[in-house]
Amino acid sequence: MLNPWWEGERSPVVREWERKSIRWRPGWLERLGFEPFSLNIVVGPRLVGKTTGLHLWIEERLQERDPLSVLYLNLDLAANLESFKAMLDAYLRTREAKGVRSSLIVLDEVTSIPGWWRLVKGYVDAGILRRDVLVLTGSSSLRLRGEVELFPGRMGGGREVTALPLSFREYLGVMGVRVEPSDAPWSFDALLPMAGRVRSLFEDYLRTGGYPLPINGDPRAEEYLIRSLEWEILRAGRSLDLARGVISRIMEAAPSPISFNSIASSLSISHRTVRDYVELLSGLMVLGQALFFQRTPKFRKERKFFLRDPHLARVLSIWTATDFLQSALYEWVVQEHLLRRFGEVYYWRNGYEVDALANGLKVEVKAGKPHRRYPKGVVVLDRDDLPLFLAQL
């Protein structure tokens, strides 16, 4: 039953969450708007905990709502747009018959239904949902955000929210180590009393990343992530072999920058095809990109690609049968955390290299102790400093 609260039952998703040895309430829930009318958009990779978070949110709302005023639909289970419309119309008829005037409607994985936006936009424009709060989720930021642009001025009090695997600071919080973000994350004095614990947990984080399943030691975590990624690639009409090839070539080159043409040449495909696959993998939040920066971003230069979570990197290494350097993993984690903190990340090289630039911050990452001096203003992180820096981002 998709809506067990209609029969006085609790959500099985919440009950399963309560059985986990390590669990947390996702922070992104705080950013949702729930005053009518609101249309919220939640984008995030599969298996990151979007569904669990929304069921927790629903249970909290049920403390103050008629259970029949809450609808949850997993649209992975809908065959097509007609099925989606039939389910939504059946609910709207039922609530009208029962005198429910305002609903919380959660449409999980809405991008599974081609043309979903036509139905939702039509109902919003007709005023049918004017007293409601909608939450729409999807795994492809590229697709969902592109389709949401078709709703100008129609989100009301709703917000766009991104659900990502835990950052290292968030991971520390889940493990009982509270660290406040700092405007000077290269200064470690405040962390010295807990430095040993932070470094130890960083080694765990490099194995599990921020996904709930590996953090809880689920032996199926790798299999599930591979299957979910394959499903998304196939649903987008792309080749699994080409996706593997692009990811493999990026991992082999890392942490060095690489061009679309170089990837294309090694795979005997066009640079446009490579660009298409990179765009897809970026939309699925698998890949991030750091452009070369010299006064302005240089789109024609080689770029650094980074995998957006340590667990994801390990899984993709298995999926593509490609090893990666430990130094690349360290650099990926730094680039991802800077991207989250500042919304963009770049790199620079001219005689020496700066792995990551963001908001005036210049960071060079070394797997061991640095053997050369860097110009003033460059933060050089070795293996011992790296966890302390990330903990404060």
C-alpha beads as a LAMMPS data file, in Angstrom:
LAMMPS data file: protein, C-alpha beads

393 atoms
392 bonds

1 atom types
1 bond types

-500.0 500.0 xlo xhi
-500.0 500.0 ylo yhi
-500.0 500.0 zlo zhi

Masses

1 110.0

Atoms # bond

1 1 1 0.000 0.000 0.000
2 1 1 1.565 3.320 -1.089
3 1 1 -0.334 5.422 1.465
4 1 1 -0.648 3.216 4.589
5 1 1 -1.574 6.195 6.783
6 1 1 -5.011 6.170 5.115
7 1 1 -5.618 2.909 6.994
8 1 1 -4.066 4.096 10.258
9 1 1 -0.706 2.425 9.554
10 1 1 2.769 3.920 9.659
11 1 1 4.980 4.119 6.592
12 1 1 7.075 0.946 6.129
13 1 1 9.833 3.215 4.792
14 1 1 9.983 5.000 8.149
15 1 1 9.886 1.711 10.061
16 1 1 12.806 0.410 8.007
17 1 1 14.704 3.657 8.646
18 1 1 14.160 3.238 12.390
19 1 1 15.822 -0.205 12.253
20 1 1 19.056 1.206 10.803
21 1 1 21.989 1.354 13.187
22 1 1 23.107 4.700 11.717
23 1 1 20.358 7.081 10.661
24 1 1 19.719 10.766 10.277
25 1 1 17.010 13.168 9.244
26 1 1 18.175 14.799 5.992
27 1 1 18.970 18.477 6.386
28 1 1 17.449 19.394 3.011
29 1 1 13.967 18.771 4.439
30 1 1 14.256 22.080 6.294
31 1 1 14.316 23.965 3.011
32 1 1 10.963 22.720 1.716
33 1 1 8.053 25.148 1.653
34 1 1 4.773 23.753 2.967
35 1 1 2.367 26.689 2.973
36 1 1 -0.228 26.442 0.161
37 1 1 0.335 27.017 -2.683
38 1 1 3.853 25.603 -2.949
39 1 1 5.526 23.548 -5.661
40 1 1 8.828 22.144 -4.374
41 1 1 11.461 20.495 -6.559
42 1 1 13.870 17.981 -4.976
43 1 1 16.719 16.807 -7.187
44 1 1 19.280 14.216 -6.167
45 1 1 20.897 10.961 -7.256
46 1 1 19.122 7.683 -6.601
47 1 1 19.817 5.900 -3.290
48 1 1 20.756 9.166 -1.595
49 1 1 17.679 8.972 0.658
50 1 1 15.124 11.230 -1.064
51 1 1 12.239 8.780 -0.604
52 1 1 13.142 8.053 3.017
53 1 1 13.453 11.756 3.766
54 1 1 10.067 12.493 2.243
55 1 1 8.391 9.704 4.225
56 1 1 9.902 11.145 7.399
57 1 1 8.578 14.557 6.357
58 1 1 5.134 13.070 5.672
59 1 1 5.031 11.432 9.108
60 1 1 5.834 14.778 10.725
61 1 1 3.080 16.495 8.744
62 1 1 0.588 13.771 9.721
63 1 1 0.795 14.991 13.305
64 1 1 -1.307 17.955 12.231
65 1 1 -3.165 16.783 9.108
66 1 1 -5.994 14.496 8.070
67 1 1 -4.227 11.353 6.739
68 1 1 -6.349 11.483 3.583
69 1 1 -4.903 14.921 2.859
70 1 1 -1.480 13.351 2.177
71 1 1 -0.831 11.593 -1.141
72 1 1 2.433 9.839 -2.026
73 1 1 2.925 8.462 -5.549
74 1 1 6.059 6.613 -6.675
75 1 1 5.952 7.316 -10.390
76 1 1 8.534 4.654 -11.161
77 1 1 5.469 2.401 -10.860
78 1 1 3.327 4.330 -13.355
79 1 1 3.405 2.911 -16.876
80 1 1 2.813 6.184 -18.694
81 1 1 1.229 9.636 -18.519
82 1 1 -2.266 8.160 -18.733
83 1 1 -1.593 5.973 -15.669
84 1 1 -0.262 8.973 -13.784
85 1 1 -3.346 11.017 -14.674
86 1 1 -5.659 8.174 -13.647
87 1 1 -3.978 7.868 -10.222
88 1 1 -4.012 11.609 -9.597
89 1 1 -7.624 12.005 -10.761
90 1 1 -8.759 9.102 -8.562
91 1 1 -7.224 10.804 -5.542
92 1 1 -8.727 14.193 -6.392
93 1 1 -12.184 12.634 -6.675
94 1 1 -11.764 10.821 -3.363
95 1 1 -10.632 13.886 -1.450
96 1 1 -13.493 15.941 -2.875
97 1 1 -15.970 13.297 -1.744
98 1 1 -14.427 13.319 1.747
99 1 1 -14.352 17.117 2.018
100 1 1 -10.557 17.466 2.020
101 1 1 -9.758 20.987 0.821
102 1 1 -5.953 21.087 0.975
103 1 1 -3.448 18.285 0.339
104 1 1 0.235 17.507 0.547
105 1 1 1.036 15.721 -2.726
106 1 1 4.398 13.991 -3.170
107 1 1 5.271 12.864 -6.709
108 1 1 8.419 10.783 -6.304
109 1 1 10.678 10.256 -9.360
110 1 1 8.316 12.309 -11.503
111 1 1 10.799 12.352 -14.391
112 1 1 10.062 8.654 -14.919
113 1 1 6.956 9.842 -16.813
114 1 1 7.651 11.576 -20.142
115 1 1 5.541 14.716 -20.387
116 1 1 4.665 14.748 -16.659
117 1 1 4.958 18.535 -16.619
118 1 1 2.048 18.956 -19.043
119 1 1 -0.328 17.321 -16.578
120 1 1 0.969 19.135 -13.486
121 1 1 1.179 22.495 -15.257
122 1 1 -2.344 22.072 -16.610
123 1 1 -3.761 21.347 -13.156
124 1 1 -1.834 24.243 -11.612
125 1 1 -3.007 26.657 -14.311
126 1 1 -6.608 25.460 -13.890
127 1 1 -6.448 26.198 -10.164
128 1 1 -7.179 22.576 -9.225
129 1 1 -4.102 22.459 -6.958
130 1 1 -4.230 26.044 -5.677
131 1 1 -4.696 25.013 -2.019
132 1 1 -2.070 22.256 -2.128
133 1 1 1.608 21.699 -1.409
134 1 1 3.432 19.677 -4.067
135 1 1 6.827 18.007 -3.760
136 1 1 8.315 16.664 -6.999
137 1 1 11.507 14.612 -7.028
138 1 1 13.813 13.404 -9.772
139 1 1 17.232 11.816 -10.198
140 1 1 18.327 13.864 -13.199
141 1 1 19.006 17.495 -12.391
142 1 1 19.392 18.191 -16.100
143 1 1 15.965 16.865 -17.010
144 1 1 13.969 17.997 -13.992
145 1 1 15.404 21.484 -13.757
146 1 1 14.985 21.935 -17.491
147 1 1 11.325 20.966 -17.263
148 1 1 10.740 23.103 -14.176
149 1 1 11.705 26.128 -16.263
150 1 1 8.305 25.567 -17.891
151 1 1 6.717 26.691 -14.578
152 1 1 7.690 30.393 -14.464
153 1 1 5.908 32.078 -11.570
154 1 1 4.036 28.877 -10.717
155 1 1 6.058 27.593 -7.734
156 1 1 4.316 29.769 -5.148
157 1 1 6.068 29.305 -1.822
158 1 1 7.947 26.264 -3.087
159 1 1 11.697 25.923 -3.495
160 1 1 14.281 24.030 -5.496
161 1 1 16.246 21.725 -3.208
162 1 1 19.225 19.483 -3.937
163 1 1 19.600 16.219 -1.989
164 1 1 23.190 14.974 -2.096
165 1 1 25.208 12.302 -0.285
166 1 1 26.529 13.547 3.045
167 1 1 29.460 15.920 2.934
168 1 1 32.302 15.068 5.304
169 1 1 31.147 17.661 7.851
170 1 1 27.608 16.240 7.692
171 1 1 29.045 12.739 8.052
172 1 1 30.955 13.841 11.148
173 1 1 27.692 15.188 12.605
174 1 1 25.952 11.857 12.028
175 1 1 28.845 10.169 13.846
176 1 1 28.493 12.521 16.802
177 1 1 31.307 14.970 15.984
178 1 1 29.922 18.495 15.620
179 1 1 32.021 20.933 13.612
180 1 1 30.887 24.410 12.630
181 1 1 31.699 25.683 9.130
182 1 1 34.494 28.231 9.047
183 1 1 35.396 31.161 6.808
184 1 1 39.023 30.093 7.324
185 1 1 38.908 26.283 6.883
186 1 1 42.723 26.178 6.504
187 1 1 43.084 27.163 10.180
188 1 1 42.930 24.016 12.297
189 1 1 43.408 25.314 15.845
190 1 1 39.780 24.779 16.859
191 1 1 39.906 21.145 15.695
192 1 1 43.144 20.075 17.354
193 1 1 41.424 18.475 20.410
194 1 1 39.412 16.206 18.085
195 1 1 41.895 15.909 15.203
196 1 1 42.558 12.207 15.766
197 1 1 38.861 11.351 15.694
198 1 1 38.265 13.501 12.593
199 1 1 41.125 11.836 10.718
200 1 1 39.945 8.361 11.678
201 1 1 36.415 9.086 10.503
202 1 1 37.771 10.484 7.246
203 1 1 39.247 7.076 6.440
204 1 1 35.788 5.584 6.976
205 1 1 34.221 8.309 4.827
206 1 1 36.580 7.502 1.960
207 1 1 35.178 3.952 2.010
208 1 1 31.466 4.647 2.507
209 1 1 31.002 8.132 1.105
210 1 1 27.777 9.843 2.111
211 1 1 25.241 7.258 0.929
212 1 1 23.012 5.629 3.582
213 1 1 23.449 2.004 2.417
214 1 1 27.267 1.753 2.601
215 1 1 27.337 3.828 5.801
216 1 1 25.144 1.119 7.332
217 1 1 27.310 -1.654 5.908
218 1 1 24.684 -2.978 3.506
219 1 1 26.392 -5.680 1.388
220 1 1 24.115 -4.814 -1.541
221 1 1 25.146 -1.153 -1.677
222 1 1 27.500 -1.487 -4.638
223 1 1 25.095 -3.637 -6.646
224 1 1 22.183 -1.281 -6.050
225 1 1 24.142 1.793 -7.100
226 1 1 25.380 0.110 -10.289
227 1 1 21.866 -1.041 -11.175
228 1 1 20.365 2.383 -10.541
229 1 1 23.004 4.110 -12.686
230 1 1 22.547 1.612 -15.506
231 1 1 18.779 2.120 -15.357
232 1 1 19.148 5.900 -15.638
233 1 1 21.573 5.632 -18.575
234 1 1 19.357 3.196 -20.464
235 1 1 16.256 5.266 -19.735
236 1 1 18.047 8.231 -21.316
237 1 1 18.568 6.140 -24.460
238 1 1 22.349 5.934 -24.092
239 1 1 24.817 3.054 -24.385
240 1 1 26.171 1.464 -21.214
241 1 1 29.426 0.613 -23.016
242 1 1 29.997 4.208 -24.089
243 1 1 29.157 5.498 -20.615
244 1 1 31.675 3.041 -19.139
245 1 1 34.262 4.110 -21.687
246 1 1 33.894 7.821 -20.935
247 1 1 34.059 7.270 -17.170
248 1 1 37.007 4.877 -17.509
249 1 1 39.016 7.346 -19.585
250 1 1 38.333 10.136 -17.089
251 1 1 39.429 7.938 -14.180
252 1 1 42.614 6.887 -15.982
253 1 1 43.572 10.514 -16.630
254 1 1 42.767 11.807 -13.139
255 1 1 43.923 13.906 -11.450
256 1 1 45.213 15.467 -14.676
257 1 1 42.880 17.553 -16.839
258 1 1 41.631 16.060 -20.095
259 1 1 39.789 17.319 -23.176
260 1 1 36.682 16.051 -24.907
261 1 1 38.802 15.405 -27.995
262 1 1 41.277 13.270 -26.062
263 1 1 38.470 11.125 -24.634
264 1 1 36.849 10.885 -28.064
265 1 1 40.092 9.836 -29.750
266 1 1 40.750 7.042 -27.244
267 1 1 37.212 5.675 -27.709
268 1 1 37.022 6.243 -31.486
269 1 1 33.902 8.376 -31.173
270 1 1 33.148 12.034 -31.858
271 1 1 33.818 14.793 -29.347
272 1 1 30.126 15.671 -29.584
273 1 1 29.223 12.195 -28.376
274 1 1 31.629 12.580 -25.464
275 1 1 30.100 15.945 -24.613
276 1 1 26.633 14.384 -24.705
277 1 1 27.633 11.626 -22.258
278 1 1 29.427 14.067 -19.968
279 1 1 26.301 16.228 -19.921
280 1 1 24.173 13.192 -19.019
281 1 1 26.554 12.019 -16.266
282 1 1 26.748 15.553 -14.888
283 1 1 22.941 15.758 -14.862
284 1 1 22.825 12.476 -12.948
285 1 1 25.279 14.016 -10.440
286 1 1 27.935 11.439 -11.197
287 1 1 30.490 13.867 -12.622
288 1 1 31.522 17.363 -11.664
289 1 1 33.733 19.626 -13.766
290 1 1 36.425 22.147 -12.913
291 1 1 37.240 24.469 -15.820
292 1 1 40.603 26.159 -16.305
293 1 1 40.408 29.696 -14.908
294 1 1 42.522 32.655 -15.955
295 1 1 40.630 35.866 -15.270
296 1 1 37.600 34.053 -16.740
297 1 1 36.663 30.369 -17.177
298 1 1 38.164 28.882 -20.339
299 1 1 35.646 26.518 -21.890
300 1 1 37.956 25.424 -24.711
301 1 1 40.773 24.312 -22.407
302 1 1 41.173 20.856 -20.927
303 1 1 39.050 20.446 -17.824
304 1 1 39.303 18.431 -14.636
305 1 1 36.492 15.993 -14.034
306 1 1 35.712 14.721 -10.551
307 1 1 33.501 11.953 -9.203
308 1 1 31.086 13.410 -6.717
309 1 1 31.300 10.936 -3.823
310 1 1 33.983 8.488 -2.583
311 1 1 31.592 5.502 -2.531
312 1 1 30.443 6.375 -6.037
313 1 1 34.083 6.476 -7.159
314 1 1 34.718 2.988 -5.738
315 1 1 31.594 1.611 -7.396
316 1 1 32.472 3.139 -10.762
317 1 1 35.969 1.690 -10.479
318 1 1 34.372 -1.762 -10.197
319 1 1 31.827 -1.073 -12.953
320 1 1 34.454 0.116 -15.424
321 1 1 37.296 -2.181 -14.245
322 1 1 39.464 0.933 -13.921
323 1 1 41.721 1.823 -11.013
324 1 1 42.265 5.400 -9.912
325 1 1 45.035 7.084 -7.953
326 1 1 44.568 7.864 -4.268
327 1 1 45.729 11.389 -5.034
328 1 1 42.851 11.693 -7.509
329 1 1 40.346 10.643 -4.832
330 1 1 41.664 13.296 -2.436
331 1 1 41.406 15.941 -5.134
332 1 1 37.855 14.855 -6.113
333 1 1 36.663 15.166 -2.535
334 1 1 38.101 18.674 -2.215
335 1 1 36.617 19.788 -5.541
336 1 1 33.197 18.419 -4.605
337 1 1 33.197 20.125 -1.218
338 1 1 34.258 23.454 -2.692
339 1 1 31.536 23.123 -5.319
340 1 1 28.928 22.588 -2.580
341 1 1 30.191 25.470 -0.482
342 1 1 30.644 28.060 -3.240
343 1 1 28.594 26.787 -6.196
344 1 1 31.557 26.606 -8.585
345 1 1 35.112 25.276 -8.724
346 1 1 38.007 25.771 -11.180
347 1 1 41.711 24.912 -11.539
348 1 1 44.810 26.768 -12.737
349 1 1 48.278 25.863 -13.972
350 1 1 51.276 27.871 -15.189
351 1 1 54.572 26.447 -14.049
352 1 1 52.822 25.001 -11.026
353 1 1 49.270 23.767 -10.621
354 1 1 46.456 24.773 -8.284
355 1 1 44.015 21.887 -8.113
356 1 1 40.975 23.861 -7.031
357 1 1 39.960 27.520 -7.106
358 1 1 36.710 28.708 -5.541
359 1 1 35.622 32.099 -4.212
360 1 1 39.215 33.338 -4.060
361 1 1 40.387 30.195 -2.262
362 1 1 43.339 28.382 -3.887
363 1 1 43.875 24.762 -2.851
364 1 1 46.581 22.278 -3.821
365 1 1 46.101 18.676 -2.683
366 1 1 49.022 16.330 -2.041
367 1 1 48.768 12.629 -1.183
368 1 1 51.976 12.973 0.845
369 1 1 54.001 15.855 2.226
370 1 1 54.590 18.616 -0.364
371 1 1 58.154 18.721 -1.720
372 1 1 58.102 22.273 -3.049
373 1 1 57.054 25.729 -1.980
374 1 1 53.919 27.308 -3.379
375 1 1 53.180 31.024 -3.774
376 1 1 51.629 32.899 -0.914
377 1 1 47.896 32.380 -0.658
378 1 1 47.849 28.770 -1.875
379 1 1 46.533 26.346 0.740
380 1 1 48.541 23.129 0.425
381 1 1 46.804 20.115 1.979
382 1 1 48.522 16.847 2.738
383 1 1 46.831 13.669 3.968
384 1 1 46.832 14.826 7.605
385 1 1 45.465 18.308 6.920
386 1 1 42.841 17.305 4.365
387 1 1 40.219 15.938 6.831
388 1 1 40.533 19.018 9.062
389 1 1 40.041 21.339 6.093
390 1 1 37.006 19.460 4.756
391 1 1 35.424 19.266 8.212
392 1 1 35.146 23.057 8.279
393 1 1 33.813 23.622 4.732

Bonds

1 1 1 2
2 1 2 3
3 1 3 4
4 1 4 5
5 1 5 6
6 1 6 7
7 1 7 8
8 1 8 9
9 1 9 10
10 1 10 11
11 1 11 12
12 1 12 13
13 1 13 14
14 1 14 15
15 1 15 16
16 1 16 17
17 1 17 18
18 1 18 19
19 1 19 20
20 1 20 21
21 1 21 22
22 1 22 23
23 1 23 24
24 1 24 25
25 1 25 26
26 1 26 27
27 1 27 28
28 1 28 29
29 1 29 30
30 1 30 31
31 1 31 32
32 1 32 33
33 1 33 34
34 1 34 35
35 1 35 36
36 1 36 37
37 1 37 38
38 1 38 39
39 1 39 40
40 1 40 41
41 1 41 42
42 1 42 43
43 1 43 44
44 1 44 45
45 1 45 46
46 1 46 47
47 1 47 48
48 1 48 49
49 1 49 50
50 1 50 51
51 1 51 52
52 1 52 53
53 1 53 54
54 1 54 55
55 1 55 56
56 1 56 57
57 1 57 58
58 1 58 59
59 1 59 60
60 1 60 61
61 1 61 62
62 1 62 63
63 1 63 64
64 1 64 65
65 1 65 66
66 1 66 67
67 1 67 68
68 1 68 69
69 1 69 70
70 1 70 71
71 1 71 72
72 1 72 73
73 1 73 74
74 1 74 75
75 1 75 76
76 1 76 77
77 1 77 78
78 1 78 79
79 1 79 80
80 1 80 81
81 1 81 82
82 1 82 83
83 1 83 84
84 1 84 85
85 1 85 86
86 1 86 87
87 1 87 88
88 1 88 89
89 1 89 90
90 1 90 91
91 1 91 92
92 1 92 93
93 1 93 94
94 1 94 95
95 1 95 96
96 1 96 97
97 1 97 98
98 1 98 99
99 1 99 100
100 1 100 101
101 1 101 102
102 1 102 103
103 1 103 104
104 1 104 105
105 1 105 106
106 1 106 107
107 1 107 108
108 1 108 109
109 1 109 110
110 1 110 111
111 1 111 112
112 1 112 113
113 1 113 114
114 1 114 115
115 1 115 116
116 1 116 117
117 1 117 118
118 1 118 119
119 1 119 120
120 1 120 121
121 1 121 122
122 1 122 123
123 1 123 124
124 1 124 125
125 1 125 126
126 1 126 127
127 1 127 128
128 1 128 129
129 1 129 130
130 1 130 131
131 1 131 132
132 1 132 133
133 1 133 134
134 1 134 135
135 1 135 136
136 1 136 137
137 1 137 138
138 1 138 139
139 1 139 140
140 1 140 141
141 1 141 142
142 1 142 143
143 1 143 144
144 1 144 145
145 1 145 146
146 1 146 147
147 1 147 148
148 1 148 149
149 1 149 150
150 1 150 151
151 1 151 152
152 1 152 153
153 1 153 154
154 1 154 155
155 1 155 156
156 1 156 157
157 1 157 158
158 1 158 159
159 1 159 160
160 1 160 161
161 1 161 162
162 1 162 163
163 1 163 164
164 1 164 165
165 1 165 166
166 1 166 167
167 1 167 168
168 1 168 169
169 1 169 170
170 1 170 171
171 1 171 172
172 1 172 173
173 1 173 174
174 1 174 175
175 1 175 176
176 1 176 177
177 1 177 178
178 1 178 179
179 1 179 180
180 1 180 181
181 1 181 182
182 1 182 183
183 1 183 184
184 1 184 185
185 1 185 186
186 1 186 187
187 1 187 188
188 1 188 189
189 1 189 190
190 1 190 191
191 1 191 192
192 1 192 193
193 1 193 194
194 1 194 195
195 1 195 196
196 1 196 197
197 1 197 198
198 1 198 199
199 1 199 200
200 1 200 201
201 1 201 202
202 1 202 203
203 1 203 204
204 1 204 205
205 1 205 206
206 1 206 207
207 1 207 208
208 1 208 209
209 1 209 210
210 1 210 211
211 1 211 212
212 1 212 213
213 1 213 214
214 1 214 215
215 1 215 216
216 1 216 217
217 1 217 218
218 1 218 219
219 1 219 220
220 1 220 221
221 1 221 222
222 1 222 223
223 1 223 224
224 1 224 225
225 1 225 226
226 1 226 227
227 1 227 228
228 1 228 229
229 1 229 230
230 1 230 231
231 1 231 232
232 1 232 233
233 1 233 234
234 1 234 235
235 1 235 236
236 1 236 237
237 1 237 238
238 1 238 239
239 1 239 240
240 1 240 241
241 1 241 242
242 1 242 243
243 1 243 244
244 1 244 245
245 1 245 246
246 1 246 247
247 1 247 248
248 1 248 249
249 1 249 250
250 1 250 251
251 1 251 252
252 1 252 253
253 1 253 254
254 1 254 255
255 1 255 256
256 1 256 257
257 1 257 258
258 1 258 259
259 1 259 260
260 1 260 261
261 1 261 262
262 1 262 263
263 1 263 264
264 1 264 265
265 1 265 266
266 1 266 267
267 1 267 268
268 1 268 269
269 1 269 270
270 1 270 271
271 1 271 272
272 1 272 273
273 1 273 274
274 1 274 275
275 1 275 276
276 1 276 277
277 1 277 278
278 1 278 279
279 1 279 280
280 1 280 281
281 1 281 282
282 1 282 283
283 1 283 284
284 1 284 285
285 1 285 286
286 1 286 287
287 1 287 288
288 1 288 289
289 1 289 290
290 1 290 291
291 1 291 292
292 1 292 293
293 1 293 294
294 1 294 295
295 1 295 296
296 1 296 297
297 1 297 298
298 1 298 299
299 1 299 300
300 1 300 301
301 1 301 302
302 1 302 303
303 1 303 304
304 1 304 305
305 1 305 306
306 1 306 307
307 1 307 308
308 1 308 309
309 1 309 310
310 1 310 311
311 1 311 312
312 1 312 313
313 1 313 314
314 1 314 315
315 1 315 316
316 1 316 317
317 1 317 318
318 1 318 319
319 1 319 320
320 1 320 321
321 1 321 322
322 1 322 323
323 1 323 324
324 1 324 325
325 1 325 326
326 1 326 327
327 1 327 328
328 1 328 329
329 1 329 330
330 1 330 331
331 1 331 332
332 1 332 333
333 1 333 334
334 1 334 335
335 1 335 336
336 1 336 337
337 1 337 338
338 1 338 339
339 1 339 340
340 1 340 341
341 1 341 342
342 1 342 343
343 1 343 344
344 1 344 345
345 1 345 346
346 1 346 347
347 1 347 348
348 1 348 349
349 1 349 350
350 1 350 351
351 1 351 352
352 1 352 353
353 1 353 354
354 1 354 355
355 1 355 356
356 1 356 357
357 1 357 358
358 1 358 359
359 1 359 360
360 1 360 361
361 1 361 362
362 1 362 363
363 1 363 364
364 1 364 365
365 1 365 366
366 1 366 367
367 1 367 368
368 1 368 369
369 1 369 370
370 1 370 371
371 1 371 372
372 1 372 373
373 1 373 374
374 1 374 375
375 1 375 376
376 1 376 377
377 1 377 378
378 1 378 379
379 1 379 380
380 1 380 381
381 1 381 382
382 1 382 383
383 1 383 384
384 1 384 385
385 1 385 386
386 1 386 387
387 1 387 388
388 1 388 389
389 1 389 390
390 1 390 391
391 1 391 392
392 1 392 393
